[in-house]
Amino acid sequence: MERVKNAALVFCLFIVLLVIFSSYFRANEVGAFFGALAGTPLLVHVFNRVAPSRRGRESERSTTALITQAEPMPRPTEQVVVLRMEGPNGRA
C-alpha cells in the first residue's frame, strides 16, 4: 500500500511540475514535459536526502539494542489479594 501511495505522490509531483513549467516558465509542450520528467526524480532525491524515511531510522535501533539499554524492572512487593465472590444468599 505504501508503494502505491509513493507512486501516486510522484505522479502528482510530475503533474504539478508540468503545470508550473508550462504556465509560469512559458515553455512549449515538449519543453514542459521534459522539464517535469527531469525535475521529478531530482526533487524526490533532494527530499529523501533532506527528510529521510522513518523506516530507516527504526531499523537502526534493533530489539537487542533496546533490551540492553532498558532499565531493570523493579520487583513488586509480594502481596496476596484474595477475591471472594458471594451469591445473593451470602454464601460462597
Backbone as CSV, one residue per row, in Angstrom:
resi,resn,N_x,N_y,N_z,CA_x,CA_y,CA_z,C_x,C_y,C_z
1,MET,0.821,-1.189,0.000,0.000,0.000,0.000,0.874,1.265,0.000
2,GLU,2.005,1.182,0.703,2.874,2.351,0.769,3.511,2.645,-0.587
3,ARG,3.802,1.593,-1.354,4.373,1.800,-2.693,3.383,2.502,-3.609
4,VAL,2.115,2.148,-3.488,1.079,2.792,-4.306,0.965,4.268,-3.927
5,LYS,1.023,4.537,-2.623,0.948,5.924,-2.166,2.137,6.732,-2.676
6,ASN,3.336,6.156,-2.586,4.521,6.861,-3.067,4.473,7.087,-4.574
7,ALA,4.001,6.087,-5.321,3.887,6.241,-6.775,2.871,7.322,-7.124
8,ALA,1.771,7.366,-6.385,0.762,8.397,-6.638,1.310,9.793,-6.324
9,LEU,2.107,9.906,-5.262,2.701,11.196,-4.925,3.710,11.647,-5.979
10,VAL,4.490,10.713,-6.515,5.447,11.049,-7.574,4.694,11.488,-8.830
11,PHE,3.606,10.791,-9.159,2.802,11.181,-10.320,2.212,12.580,-10.131
12,CYS,1.707,12.868,-8.932,1.166,14.203,-8.659,2.257,15.269,-8.749
13,LEU,3.453,14.956,-8.275,4.572,15.893,-8.392,4.902,16.148,-9.856
14,PHE,4.867,15.102,-10.678,5.115,15.257,-12.107,4.075,16.192,-12.725
15,ILE,2.812,16.013,-12.388,1.746,16.859,-12.938,1.929,18.310,-12.485
16,VAL,2.275,18.505,-11.222,2.485,19.874,-10.716,3.648,20.535,-11.454
17,LEU,4.741,19.813,-11.639,5.873,20.377,-12.374,5.511,20.654,-13.824
18,LEU,4.709,19.804,-14.419,4.266,20.018,-15.794,3.460,21.303,-15.906
19,VAL,2.588,21.532,-14.945,1.780,22.765,-14.958,2.660,23.980,-14.709
20,ILE,3.582,23.861,-13.779,4.458,25.005,-13.469,5.314,25.373,-14.670
21,PHE,5.924,24.363,-15.304,6.774,24.662,-16.451,5.977,25.209,-17.634
22,SER,4.765,24.725,-17.822,4.003,25.180,-18.994,3.378,26.552,-18.778
23,SER,3.018,26.885,-17.548,2.344,28.165,-17.343,3.287,29.275,-16.876
24,TYR,4.081,29.028,-15.871,4.919,30.086,-15.314,6.172,30.355,-16.139
25,PHE,6.785,29.298,-16.664,8.002,29.488,-17.441,7.739,29.587,-18.932
26,ARG,6.486,29.474,-19.318,6.055,29.625,-20.712,6.819,28.704,-21.664
27,ALA,7.053,27.485,-21.227,7.724,26.503,-22.087,6.688,25.860,-23.009
28,ASN,7.130,25.409,-24.163,6.201,24.704,-25.037,5.921,23.315,-24.458
29,GLU,5.069,22.535,-25.116,4.627,21.252,-24.562,5.789,20.278,-24.356
30,VAL,6.670,20.208,-25.332,7.794,19.275,-25.235,8.762,19.715,-24.138
31,GLY,9.041,21.005,-24.066,9.947,21.513,-23.038,9.386,21.326,-21.641
32,ALA,8.082,21.566,-21.483,7.455,21.375,-20.180,7.479,19.904,-19.783
33,PHE,7.216,19.018,-20.754,7.225,17.580,-20.468,8.604,17.114,-20.032
34,PHE,9.637,17.485,-20.788,10.982,17.035,-20.432,11.493,17.721,-19.160
35,GLY,11.059,18.950,-18.919,11.429,19.612,-17.668,10.824,18.914,-16.465
36,ALA,9.550,18.528,-16.581,8.902,17.796,-15.490,9.493,16.408,-15.345
37,LEU,9.830,15.806,-16.485,10.420,14.469,-16.459,11.789,14.486,-15.783
38,ALA,12.555,15.522,-15.977,13.873,15.626,-15.347,13.773,16.129,-13.904
39,GLY,12.802,16.980,-13.627,12.703,17.576,-12.300,12.108,16.664,-11.250
40,THR,11.255,15.728,-11.664,10.602,14.856,-10.685,11.603,13.990,-9.929
41,PRO,12.473,13.218,-10.600,13.429,12.418,-9.817,14.408,13.276,-9.022
42,LEU,14.733,14.440,-9.553,15.639,15.339,-8.840,15.016,15.806,-7.531
43,LEU,13.758,16.227,-7.565,13.092,16.680,-6.340,12.863,15.533,-5.364
44,VAL,12.554,14.342,-5.873,12.379,13.187,-4.991,13.694,12.864,-4.283
45,HIS,14.806,12.911,-5.019,16.112,12.636,-4.425,16.455,13.677,-3.358
46,VAL,16.234,14.953,-3.661,16.527,16.019,-2.692,15.663,15.862,-1.454
47,PHE,14.385,15.538,-1.643,13.502,15.360,-0.492,13.956,14.185,0.372
48,ASN,14.361,13.082,-0.253,14.815,11.925,0.522,16.119,12.201,1.257
49,ARG,16.942,13.074,0.732,18.178,13.436,1.427,17.900,14.374,2.598
50,VAL,16.960,15.296,2.418,16.660,16.262,3.477,15.847,15.612,4.594
51,ALA,14.848,14.828,4.239,13.975,14.186,5.229,13.990,12.682,5.004
52,PRO,14.945,11.956,5.602,14.989,10.507,5.394,13.756,9.830,5.984
53,SER,13.430,8.670,5.467,12.214,7.982,5.903,12.355,7.501,7.332
54,ARG,11.232,7.356,7.980,11.230,6.873,9.362,11.598,5.404,9.431
55,ARG,11.297,4.670,8.385,11.587,3.244,8.375,13.078,2.993,8.514
56,GLY,13.913,3.835,7.916,15.356,3.671,8.006,15.865,3.910,9.412
57,ARG,15.288,4.877,10.095,15.708,5.159,11.459,15.257,4.059,12.409
58,GLU,14.094,3.459,12.172,13.616,2.405,13.051,14.457,1.152,12.918
59,SER,14.950,0.868,11.716,15.745,-0.340,11.525,17.104,-0.232,12.213
60,GLU,17.598,0.987,12.426,18.877,1.160,13.095,18.805,0.730,14.554
61,ARG,17.667,0.938,15.145,17.501,0.562,16.543,16.886,-0.831,16.604
62,SER,17.713,-1.797,16.813,17.221,-3.166,16.843,16.634,-3.473,18.218
63,THR,15.985,-4.601,18.289,15.369,-5.013,19.544,16.420,-5.282,20.604
64,THR,17.541,-5.869,20.201,18.580,-6.156,21.191,19.172,-4.877,21.759
65,ALA,19.279,-3.839,20.936,19.797,-2.569,21.442,18.826,-1.971,22.434
66,LEU,17.548,-2.117,22.192,16.561,-1.595,23.131,16.569,-2.378,24.437
67,ILE,16.809,-3.687,24.355,16.833,-4.509,25.558,18.056,-4.185,26.403
68,THR,19.213,-3.994,25.782,20.419,-3.713,26.547,20.374,-2.333,27.188
69,GLN,19.631,-1.410,26.605,19.540,-0.069,27.171,18.413,0.061,28.187
70,ALA,17.571,-0.941,28.278,16.423,-0.856,29.174,16.868,-0.983,30.625
71,GLU,16.150,-0.300,31.495,16.424,-0.408,32.920,15.728,-1.653,33.461
72,PRO,16.319,-2.281,34.461,15.649,-3.463,35.017,14.351,-3.068,35.705
73,MET,13.385,-3.954,35.593,12.092,-3.679,36.215,12.199,-3.899,37.719
74,PRO,11.605,-3.011,38.496,11.641,-3.219,39.949,10.777,-4.422,40.319
75,ARG,11.231,-5.146,41.314,10.475,-6.316,41.757,9.278,-5.843,42.563
76,PRO,8.126,-6.348,42.257,6.944,-5.925,43.013,6.978,-6.504,44.429
77,THR,6.418,-5.771,45.354,6.317,-6.294,46.715,5.302,-7.430,46.700
78,GLU,5.596,-8.421,47.473,4.735,-9.597,47.460,3.529,-9.345,48.343
79,GLN,2.387,-9.240,47.729,1.128,-9.074,48.426,0.157,-10.101,47.880
80,VAL,-0.602,-10.649,48.736,-1.589,-11.637,48.327,-2.952,-11.000,48.438
81,VAL,-3.677,-11.028,47.348,-5.026,-10.483,47.339,-5.968,-11.635,47.042
82,VAL,-6.945,-11.815,47.907,-7.919,-12.880,47.721,-9.264,-12.231,47.444
83,LEU,-9.844,-12.608,46.335,-11.176,-12.126,45.986,-12.165,-13.257,46.231
84,ARG,-13.238,-12.934,46.893,-14.251,-13.941,47.193,-15.565,-13.464,46.649
85,MET,-16.184,-14.307,45.872,-17.477,-13.939,45.302,-18.562,-14.650,46.073
86,GLU,-19.553,-13.892,46.446,-20.673,-14.456,47.189,-21.928,-14.379,46.333
87,GLY,-22.750,-15.294,46.521,-24.022,-15.315,45.815,-25.024,-14.393,46.509
88,PRO,-26.244,-14.319,45.993,-27.258,-13.434,46.592,-27.657,-13.848,47.993
89,ASN,-27.431,-15.122,48.380,-27.822,-15.547,49.734,-26.664,-15.389,50.723
90,GLY,-25.500,-14.877,50.281,-24.387,-14.627,51.189,-23.412,-15.785,51.290
91,ARG,-23.637,-16.841,50.531,-22.743,-17.999,50.587,-21.745,-17.934,49.426
92,ALA,-20.628,-18.565,49.634,-19.581,-18.594,48.618,-19.866,-19.587,47.530
